Amino acid sequence: MKNGRIFNIQQQKTQRQELRSNMPLPEKILWAKIRNQQLGVKFRRQHGIDRYIADFYCAEYKLVIELDGVSHYENAAQDYDHIRDEFMRALGLTVLRFTNAEVMNNLDGVIAVISARLK
């Protein structure tokens, strides 16, 4: 956290660009529904927050959205996600987590949860 900067630190720029270029299908699908202020607010994708990179971030509402694939069901990944979520909460951010399956099978429900959080 050089110079107090925690968002989009330069050392992660290439990694963020690669993640944006290689988004998994569920991320692409959700991005298509939340980009261009379709929910009335601006979202950024693959947004750096200190040492982490959030799948989606809305600065106006301090809202982080994470999509979890099957690897997130492993104990080590769940521990990592918990530490990461606690770090985000300590910064005053809210974290919403959805599974890839939720996005693929219930996109309207996912959008409804996000929309409710934005109200």
DSSP file (Angstrom, degrees, kcal/mol; ACC not computed):
  #  RESIDUE AA STRUCTURE BP1 BP2  ACC     N-H-->O    O-->H-N    N-H-->O    O-->H-N    TCO  KAPPA ALPHA  PHI   PSI    X-CA   Y-CA   Z-CA
    1    1 A M    >         0   0    0      0, 0.0     3,-1.1     0, 0.0     2,-0.1   0.000 360.0 360.0 360.0  69.5    0.0    0.0    0.0
    2    2 A K  G >   -     0   0    0      1,-0.2     3,-2.4     2,-0.2     0, 0.0  -0.425 360.0  -1.3 -70.1 140.2    2.5    2.6   -1.2
    3    3 A N  G 3  S-     0   0    0      1,-0.3    -1,-0.2    -2,-0.1     3,-0.1   0.696 123.4 -71.6  55.5  22.0    1.6    6.3   -0.7
    4    4 A G  G <  S+     0   0    0     -3,-1.1     2,-0.4     1,-0.3    -1,-0.3   0.485  96.0 140.9  75.6   1.1   -1.7    5.2    0.9
    5    5 A R    <   +     0   0    0     -3,-2.4    -1,-0.3     1,-0.2    -3,-0.1  -0.638  17.4 162.9 -80.9 128.7   -3.1    4.2   -2.4
    6    6 A I        +     0   0    0     -2,-0.4    44,-5.4    -3,-0.1     2,-0.5   0.564  49.1  82.2-119.2 -14.6   -5.2    1.0   -2.2
    7    7 A F  B    S-A   49   0A   0     42,-0.2    42,-0.2     1,-0.2    -1,-0.1  -0.816 107.2 -16.2-100.6 131.3   -7.2    1.0   -5.5
    8    8 A N  S    S-     0   0    0     40,-1.6    -1,-0.2    -2,-0.5    41,-0.1   0.901  77.1-159.2  49.5  56.5   -5.7   -0.2   -8.8
    9    9 A I    >   -     0   0    0     -3,-0.3     3,-1.9    41,-0.3     4,-0.3  -0.383  23.5-117.6 -66.4 145.3   -2.0   -0.2   -7.7
   10   10 A Q  G >  S+     0   0    0      1,-0.3     3,-1.8     2,-0.2     4,-0.4   0.812 108.2  65.9 -55.8 -37.7    0.3   -0.1  -10.7
   11   11 A Q  G 3  S+     0   0    0      1,-0.3    -1,-0.3     2,-0.1     4,-0.2   0.702 104.0  47.2 -62.8 -18.4    2.0   -3.4   -9.9
   12   12 A Q  G <> S+     0   0    0     -3,-1.9     4,-2.9     1,-0.1    -1,-0.3   0.416  80.9 102.2 -99.5   0.1   -1.3   -5.2  -10.7
   13   13 A K  H <> S+     0   0    0     -3,-1.8     4,-2.3    -4,-0.3     5,-0.2   0.904  83.3  44.8 -55.9 -48.4   -2.1   -3.4  -13.9
   14   14 A T  H  > S+     0   0    0     -4,-0.4     4,-2.5     1,-0.2    -1,-0.2   0.915 114.0  50.2 -63.2 -42.4   -1.0   -6.3  -16.2
   15   15 A Q  H  > S+     0   0    0     -4,-0.2     4,-2.5     1,-0.2    -2,-0.2   0.915 110.4  49.5 -62.9 -42.8   -2.8   -8.9  -14.1
   16   16 A R  H  X S+     0   0    0     -4,-2.9     4,-2.2     1,-0.2    -1,-0.2   0.909 111.2  49.9 -62.2 -41.2   -6.0   -6.8  -14.1
   17   17 A Q  H  X S+     0   0    0     -4,-2.3     4,-1.9    -5,-0.3    -2,-0.2   0.909 111.0  49.2 -63.9 -42.0   -5.8   -6.4  -17.9
   18   18 A E  H  X S+     0   0    0     -4,-2.5     4,-1.4     1,-0.2    -2,-0.2   0.908 110.3  50.7 -64.2 -41.9   -5.3  -10.2  -18.3
   19   19 A L  H  < S+     0   0    0     -4,-2.5    -1,-0.2     1,-0.2    -2,-0.2   0.894 110.3  49.6 -63.8 -38.9   -8.3  -11.0  -16.1
   20   20 A R  H >< S+     0   0    0     -4,-2.2     3,-0.7     1,-0.2    -1,-0.2   0.869 112.0  49.0 -65.8 -35.2  -10.5   -8.6  -18.0
   21   21 A S  H 3< S+     0   0    0     -4,-1.9    -1,-0.2     1,-0.2    -2,-0.2   0.735 118.3  39.3 -75.4 -22.2   -9.4  -10.2  -21.3
   22   22 A N  T 3< S+     0   0    0     -4,-1.4    -1,-0.2    -3,-0.2    -2,-0.1  -0.255  77.6 162.1-124.3  44.7  -10.0  -13.8  -20.0
   23   23 A M    <   -     0   0    0     -3,-0.7    -3,-0.1     1,-0.1    -4,-0.0  -0.431  41.7-115.6 -67.6 135.8  -13.2  -13.4  -18.0
   24   24 A P    >>  -     0   0    0      0, 0.0     4,-2.1     0, 0.0     3,-0.6  -0.311  34.0-101.9 -63.7 156.9  -15.0  -16.7  -17.3
   25   25 A L  H 3> S+     0   0    0      1,-0.2     4,-2.6     2,-0.2     5,-0.2   0.874 120.5  54.0 -52.6 -46.3  -18.5  -17.0  -18.9
   26   26 A P  H 3> S+     0   0    0      0, 0.0     4,-2.4     0, 0.0    -1,-0.2   0.897 109.7  49.0 -59.4 -37.2  -20.4  -16.3  -15.7
   27   27 A E  H <> S+     0   0    0     -3,-0.6     4,-2.9     2,-0.2    -2,-0.2   0.913 110.7  50.3 -65.8 -41.4  -18.5  -13.0  -15.3
   28   28 A K  H  X S+     0   0    0     -4,-2.1     4,-2.0     2,-0.2    -1,-0.2   0.913 111.1  49.4 -60.6 -42.4  -19.1  -12.1  -18.9
   29   29 A I  H  X S+     0   0    0     -4,-2.6     4,-0.7     2,-0.2    -2,-0.2   0.930 114.4  43.0 -64.9 -46.3  -22.8  -12.7  -18.4
   30   30 A L  H >X S+     0   0    0     -4,-2.4     4,-1.3     1,-0.2     3,-1.2   0.918 111.5  55.2 -66.3 -41.6  -23.1  -10.7  -15.3
   31   31 A W  H 3X S+     0   0    0     -4,-2.9     4,-2.1     1,-0.3     3,-0.4   0.884 101.4  58.5 -57.9 -39.0  -20.9   -7.9  -16.7
   32   32 A A  H 3< S+     0   0    0     -4,-2.0    -1,-0.3     1,-0.2    -2,-0.2   0.765 110.5  44.0 -62.1 -24.4  -23.3   -7.7  -19.7
   33   33 A K  H << S+     0   0    0     -3,-1.2    -1,-0.2    -4,-0.7    -2,-0.2   0.652 121.2  35.2 -95.2 -18.6  -26.1   -6.9  -17.2
   34   34 A I  H  < S+     0   0    0     -4,-1.3     3,-0.5    -3,-0.4     5,-0.4   0.558  93.1  99.1-114.4  -8.9  -24.4   -4.4  -14.9
   35   35 A R  S >< S+     0   0    0     -4,-2.1     3,-1.3    -5,-0.2     9,-0.1  -0.230  76.0  30.8 -74.1 166.9  -22.1   -2.5  -17.3
   36   36 A N  T 3  S-     0   0    0      1,-0.3    -1,-0.2     7,-0.2     6,-0.1   0.818 128.7 -70.8  54.5  35.7  -22.9    1.0  -18.7
   37   37 A Q  T >  S+     0   0    0     -3,-0.5     3,-1.7     4,-0.3    -1,-0.3   0.796  82.2 153.6  56.4  34.2  -24.9    1.9  -15.6
   38   38 A Q  T <  S+     0   0    0     -3,-1.3    -1,-0.1     1,-0.3    -3,-0.1   0.780  78.5  44.0 -63.8 -24.8  -27.8   -0.5  -16.4
   39   39 A L  T 3  S-     0   0    0      2,-0.5    -1,-0.3    -5,-0.4     3,-0.1   0.244 128.5 -98.6-101.0  12.0  -28.5   -0.6  -12.7
   40   40 A G  S <  S+     0   0    0     -3,-1.7     2,-0.3     1,-0.2    -2,-0.1   0.444  98.0  76.8  89.7   0.4  -28.1    3.2  -12.3
   41   41 A V  S    S-     0   0    0     -7,-0.2     2,-0.5    -6,-0.1    -2,-0.5  -0.944  82.8-103.3-138.8 160.0  -24.5    3.1  -11.0
   42   42 A K        -     0   0    0     -2,-0.3     2,-0.4    -5,-0.1    18,-0.4  -0.722  32.8-169.2 -87.9 129.1  -21.1    2.5  -12.5
   43   43 A F        -     0   0    0     -2,-0.5     2,-0.4    -9,-0.3    -7,-0.2  -0.900   6.7-154.4-110.3 146.0  -19.4   -0.8  -12.0
   44   44 A R  E     - B   0  57A   0     13,-2.7    13,-2.5    -2,-0.4     2,-0.4  -0.911  12.5-137.9-113.1 147.4  -15.8   -1.6  -12.7
   45   45 A R  E    S+ B   0  56A   0     -2,-0.4    11,-0.3     1,-0.2    10,-0.2  -0.840  79.6   7.6-107.4 147.1  -14.6   -5.1  -13.5
   46   46 A Q  E    S+     0   0A   0      9,-2.7     2,-0.5    -2,-0.4    -1,-0.2   0.959  85.3 179.9  50.3  59.9  -11.4   -6.6  -12.2
   47   47 A H  E     - B   0  54A   0      7,-1.5     7,-2.9    -3,-0.3     2,-0.3  -0.807  25.1-126.4 -98.8 125.0  -10.8   -3.6   -9.9
   48   48 A G  E     + B   0  53A   0     -2,-0.5   -40,-1.6     5,-0.2     2,-0.4  -0.524  25.7 179.8 -73.7 130.1   -7.8   -3.7   -7.7
   49   49 A I  E >   -AB   7  52A   0      3,-2.9     3,-2.1    -2,-0.3   -42,-0.2  -0.887  64.5 -61.2-131.0  99.9   -8.3   -3.2   -3.9
   50   50 A D  T 3  S-     0   0    0    -44,-5.4   -41,-0.3    -2,-0.4    -1,-0.1  -0.422 120.4 -14.1  56.2-125.9   -4.9   -3.3   -2.2
   51   51 A R  T 3  S+     0   0    0     -2,-0.2    -1,-0.3    -3,-0.1     2,-0.2   0.493 127.6  77.9 -84.0  -1.7   -3.4   -6.8   -2.8
   52   52 A Y  E <   -B   49   0A   0     -3,-2.1    -3,-2.9    32,-0.1     2,-0.5  -0.667  67.0-144.4-106.1 159.9   -6.7   -8.2   -4.1
   53   53 A I  E     -B   48   0A   0     -5,-0.2    -5,-0.2    -2,-0.2     2,-0.2  -0.965  18.3-148.3-125.1 114.6   -8.6   -7.9   -7.4
   54   54 A A  E     -B   47   0A   0     -7,-2.9    -7,-1.5    -2,-0.5    -8,-0.2  -0.539  14.2-134.2 -80.4 144.0  -12.4   -7.8   -7.1
   55   55 A D  E    S+     0   0A   0     10,-0.3    -9,-2.7     1,-0.2     2,-0.3   0.956  90.6   1.0 -60.1 -49.5  -14.5   -9.2   -9.9
   56   56 A F  E     -BC  45  65A   0      9,-1.7     9,-2.5   -11,-0.3     2,-0.4  -0.993  69.0-171.8-141.3 146.6  -16.7   -6.2   -9.9
   57   57 A Y  E     -BC  44  64A   0    -13,-2.5   -13,-2.7    -2,-0.3     2,-0.6  -0.994  13.4-164.3-144.2 133.8  -16.7   -3.0   -7.8
   58   58 A C  E  >> - C   0  63A   0      5,-2.7     5,-2.2    -2,-0.4     4,-0.6  -0.949   6.4-169.1-115.3 107.7  -19.1    0.0   -7.4
   59   59 A A  T >45S+     0   0    0     -2,-0.6     3,-0.6   -17,-0.3    -1,-0.1   0.867  82.5  62.2 -65.1 -37.8  -17.3    2.9   -5.8
   60   60 A E  T 345S+     0   0    0    -18,-0.4    -1,-0.2     1,-0.3   -17,-0.1   0.869 119.5  25.6 -58.2 -38.4  -20.5    4.9   -5.2
   61   61 A Y  T 345S-     0   0    0     -3,-0.4    -1,-0.3     2,-0.1    33,-0.2   0.320 103.2-123.8-107.0   5.2  -21.9    2.2   -2.9
   62   62 A K  T <<5 +     0   0    0     -3,-0.6    32,-2.9    -4,-0.6     2,-0.5   0.926  58.7 157.9  49.3  48.5  -18.6    0.7   -1.8
   63   63 A L  E   < -Cd  58  94A   0     -5,-2.2    -5,-2.7    30,-0.2     2,-0.4  -0.914  29.6-166.6-114.0 124.9  -19.9   -2.6   -3.1
   64   64 A V  E     -Cd  57  95A   0     30,-3.4    32,-3.0    -2,-0.5     2,-0.5  -0.910   4.9-162.5-106.2 133.4  -17.7   -5.6   -4.2
   65   65 A I  E     -Cd  56  96A   0     -9,-2.5    -9,-1.7    -2,-0.4     2,-0.4  -0.980   8.0-173.0-118.2 126.3  -19.3   -8.5   -6.2
   66   66 A E  E     - d   0  97A   0     30,-2.8    32,-2.5    -2,-0.5     2,-0.5  -0.954  12.3-153.8-119.3 136.1  -17.4  -11.8   -6.3
   67   67 A L  E     - d   0  98A   0     -2,-0.4     2,-0.6    30,-0.2    32,-0.2  -0.939  15.2-152.3-107.8 129.4  -18.3  -14.8   -8.4
   68   68 A D  E     - d   0  99A   0     30,-3.0    32,-2.4    -2,-0.5    33,-0.3  -0.889   7.3-164.3-110.2 122.5  -17.2  -18.1   -7.1
   69   69 A G    >   -     0   0    0     -2,-0.6     3,-1.7    30,-0.2     4,-0.2  -0.185  48.8 -78.2 -85.6-172.8  -16.4  -21.1   -9.2
   70   70 A V  G >  S+     0   0    0      1,-0.3     3,-1.9     2,-0.2     4,-0.3   0.779 124.6  68.9 -63.0 -27.7  -16.0  -24.7   -8.0
   71   71 A S  G >  S+     0   0    0      1,-0.3     3,-1.2     2,-0.2     6,-0.3   0.757  87.8  68.1 -63.0 -21.8  -12.5  -24.0   -6.7
   72   72 A H  G <  S+     0   0    0     -3,-1.7    -1,-0.3     1,-0.2    -2,-0.2   0.551  85.2  70.2 -76.2  -6.3  -14.1  -21.8   -4.0
   73   73 A Y  G <  S+     0   0    0     -3,-1.9    -1,-0.2    -4,-0.2    -2,-0.2   0.628  76.8  99.6 -84.0 -13.0  -15.7  -24.9   -2.3
   74   74 A E  S <> S-     0   0    0     -3,-1.2     4,-2.4    -4,-0.3     5,-0.2  -0.451  83.5-120.7 -73.4 147.4  -12.3  -26.2   -1.1
   75   75 A N  H  > S+     0   0    0      1,-0.2     4,-2.4     2,-0.2     5,-0.2   0.897 111.6  50.8 -56.0 -45.6  -11.4  -25.4    2.5
   76   76 A A  H  > S+     0   0    0      1,-0.2     4,-2.3     2,-0.2    -1,-0.2   0.902 111.8  47.9 -61.6 -40.9   -8.3  -23.5    1.7
   77   77 A A  H  > S+     0   0    0     -6,-0.3     4,-2.8     2,-0.2    -1,-0.2   0.884 110.3  51.6 -67.8 -38.2  -10.2  -21.3   -0.8
   78   78 A Q  H  X S+     0   0    0     -4,-2.4     4,-2.2     2,-0.2    -2,-0.2   0.895 109.9  49.5 -65.9 -38.7  -13.0  -20.7    1.7
   79   79 A D  H  X S+     0   0    0     -4,-2.4     4,-2.3    -5,-0.2    -2,-0.2   0.931 112.3  48.0 -62.8 -45.3  -10.4  -19.6    4.3
   80   80 A Y  H  X S+     0   0    0     -4,-2.3     4,-2.6     1,-0.2    -2,-0.2   0.922 111.6  50.0 -60.9 -45.7   -8.8  -17.3    1.8
   81   81 A D  H  X S+     0   0    0     -4,-2.8     4,-3.0     1,-0.2    -1,-0.2   0.887 109.6  51.8 -61.5 -39.3  -12.2  -15.8    0.8
   82   82 A H  H  X S+     0   0    0     -4,-2.2     4,-2.4     2,-0.2    -1,-0.2   0.934 111.6  45.8 -63.6 -46.0  -13.1  -15.3    4.4
   83   83 A I  H  X S+     0   0    0     -4,-2.3     4,-2.2     2,-0.2    -2,-0.2   0.920 114.6  48.8 -61.5 -44.2   -9.8  -13.4    5.1
   84   84 A R  H  X S+     0   0    0     -4,-2.6     4,-2.3     2,-0.2    -2,-0.2   0.921 111.3  48.8 -62.3 -46.0  -10.3  -11.4    1.9
   85   85 A D  H  X S+     0   0    0     -4,-3.0     4,-2.7     1,-0.2    -1,-0.2   0.897 110.6  51.0 -62.9 -40.9  -13.9  -10.5    2.8
   86   86 A E  H  X S+     0   0    0     -4,-2.4     4,-2.3     2,-0.2    -1,-0.2   0.900 109.0  51.7 -63.4 -40.3  -12.9   -9.4    6.3
   87   87 A F  H  X S+     0   0    0     -4,-2.2     4,-0.9     2,-0.2    -2,-0.2   0.932 111.1  47.4 -59.9 -46.3  -10.2   -7.2    4.8
   88   88 A M  H ><>S+     0   0    0     -4,-2.3     5,-2.2     1,-0.2     3,-0.8   0.915 111.1  50.8 -62.8 -43.5  -12.8   -5.6    2.5
   89   89 A R  H ><5S+     0   0    0     -4,-2.7     3,-2.0     1,-0.3    -1,-0.2   0.876 103.3  59.2 -62.7 -36.6  -15.2   -5.1    5.3
   90   90 A A  H 3<5S+     0   0    0     -4,-2.3    -1,-0.3     1,-0.3    -2,-0.2   0.766 102.9  53.9 -63.1 -24.2  -12.5   -3.4    7.4
   91   91 A L  T <<5S-     0   0    0     -4,-0.9    -1,-0.3    -3,-0.8    -2,-0.2   0.428 126.6-103.9 -86.1   0.0  -12.2   -0.9    4.6
   92   92 A G  T < 5S+     0   0    0     -3,-2.0     2,-0.3     1,-0.3    -3,-0.2   0.649  77.3 138.0  86.2  16.4  -16.0   -0.2    4.9
   93   93 A L      < -     0   0    0     -5,-2.2     2,-0.4    -6,-0.1    -1,-0.3  -0.669  48.7-136.0 -95.5 150.4  -16.8   -2.2    1.8
   94   94 A T  E     -d   63   0A   0    -32,-2.9   -30,-3.4    -2,-0.3     2,-0.5  -0.881  17.3-153.2-101.3 137.0  -19.8   -4.6    1.4
   95   95 A V  E     -d   64   0A   0     -2,-0.4     2,-0.5   -32,-0.2   -30,-0.2  -0.952   9.1-170.5-115.2 124.4  -19.1   -7.9   -0.3
   96   96 A L  E     -d   65   0A   0    -32,-3.0   -30,-2.8    -2,-0.5     2,-0.4  -0.962  10.4-163.5-109.0 128.0  -21.7   -9.9   -2.2
   97   97 A R  E     +d   66   0A   0     -2,-0.5     2,-0.3   -32,-0.2   -30,-0.2  -0.932  11.1 174.8-114.9 135.6  -20.8  -13.4   -3.3
   98   98 A F  E     -d   67   0A   0    -32,-2.5   -30,-3.0    -2,-0.4     2,-0.2  -0.966  28.6-120.3-131.2 150.1  -22.6  -15.5   -5.8
   99   99 A T  E  >  -d   68   0A   0     -2,-0.3     4,-1.7   -32,-0.2   -30,-0.2  -0.547  25.6-117.7 -82.7 157.0  -21.7  -18.8   -7.3
  100  100 A N  H  > S+     0   0    0    -32,-2.4     4,-2.5     1,-0.2     5,-0.2   0.891 117.8  57.7 -57.5 -38.1  -21.1  -19.2  -11.0
  101  101 A A  H  > S+     0   0    0    -33,-0.3     4,-2.8     1,-0.2     5,-0.3   0.879 101.9  53.8 -62.1 -38.4  -24.1  -21.6  -11.0
  102  102 A E  H  > S+     0   0    0      2,-0.2     4,-2.5     1,-0.2     8,-0.3   0.922 110.9  46.2 -61.8 -42.8  -26.3  -18.9   -9.5
  103  103 A V  H  < S+     0   0    0     -4,-1.7     4,-0.4     1,-0.2    -2,-0.2   0.923 117.2  43.7 -64.7 -43.4  -25.3  -16.5  -12.4
  104  104 A M  H  < S+     0   0    0     -4,-2.5    -2,-0.2     1,-0.2    -1,-0.2   0.849 127.4  28.1 -71.2 -34.5  -25.9  -19.2  -15.0
  105  105 A N  H  < S+     0   0    0     -4,-2.8    -2,-0.2    -5,-0.2    -3,-0.2   0.616 134.1  24.1-106.2 -15.6  -29.2  -20.6  -13.6
  106  106 A N     X  +     0   0    0     -4,-2.5     4,-2.1    -5,-0.3     3,-0.3  -0.275  63.4 150.2-147.9  53.6  -30.7  -17.6  -11.8
  107  107 A L  H  > S+     0   0    0     -4,-0.4     4,-2.7     1,-0.2     5,-0.2   0.878  76.8  54.9 -58.3 -40.8  -29.4  -14.4  -13.3
  108  108 A D  H  > S+     0   0    0      1,-0.2     4,-2.2     2,-0.2    -1,-0.2   0.895 108.3  49.6 -61.2 -39.3  -32.6  -12.5  -12.6
  109  109 A G  H  > S+     0   0    0     -3,-0.3     4,-2.1     2,-0.2    -1,-0.2   0.896 110.5  49.8 -65.5 -40.9  -32.3  -13.4   -8.9
  110  110 A V  H  X S+     0   0    0     -4,-2.1     4,-2.3    -8,-0.3    -2,-0.2   0.930 111.8  48.0 -62.5 -46.4  -28.7  -12.3   -8.8
  111  111 A I  H  X S+     0   0    0     -4,-2.7     4,-3.0     1,-0.2    -2,-0.2   0.882 109.3  54.5 -62.4 -38.6  -29.6   -9.0  -10.4
  112  112 A A  H  X S+     0   0    0     -4,-2.2     4,-2.4    -5,-0.2    -1,-0.2   0.907 108.6  48.0 -62.8 -42.0  -32.5   -8.6   -7.9
  113  113 A V  H  X S+     0   0    0     -4,-2.1     4,-1.8     2,-0.2    -2,-0.2   0.924 114.3  46.2 -64.3 -44.5  -30.1   -9.1   -4.9
  114  114 A I  H  X S+     0   0    0     -4,-2.3     4,-1.3     1,-0.2    -2,-0.2   0.940 113.0  49.6 -63.2 -46.4  -27.6   -6.6   -6.4
  115  115 A S  H  < S+     0   0    0     -4,-3.0     4,-0.5     1,-0.2     3,-0.3   0.895 108.6  52.8 -60.1 -41.7  -30.4   -4.1   -7.1
  116  116 A A  H >< S+     0   0    0     -4,-2.4     3,-0.9     1,-0.2    -1,-0.2   0.877 107.4  51.9 -62.5 -37.2  -31.8   -4.4   -3.6
  117  117 A R  H 3< S+     0   0    0     -4,-1.8    -1,-0.2     1,-0.2    -2,-0.2   0.781 106.1  55.5 -69.6 -26.5  -28.4   -3.6   -2.2
  118  118 A L  T 3<        0   0    0     -4,-1.3    -1,-0.2    -3,-0.3    -2,-0.2   0.538 360.0 360.0 -83.3  -6.8  -28.1   -0.5   -4.3
  119  119 A K    <         0   0    0     -3,-0.9    -1,-0.2    -4,-0.5    -2,-0.2   0.449 360.0 360.0 -94.3 360.0  -31.4    0.9   -3.0
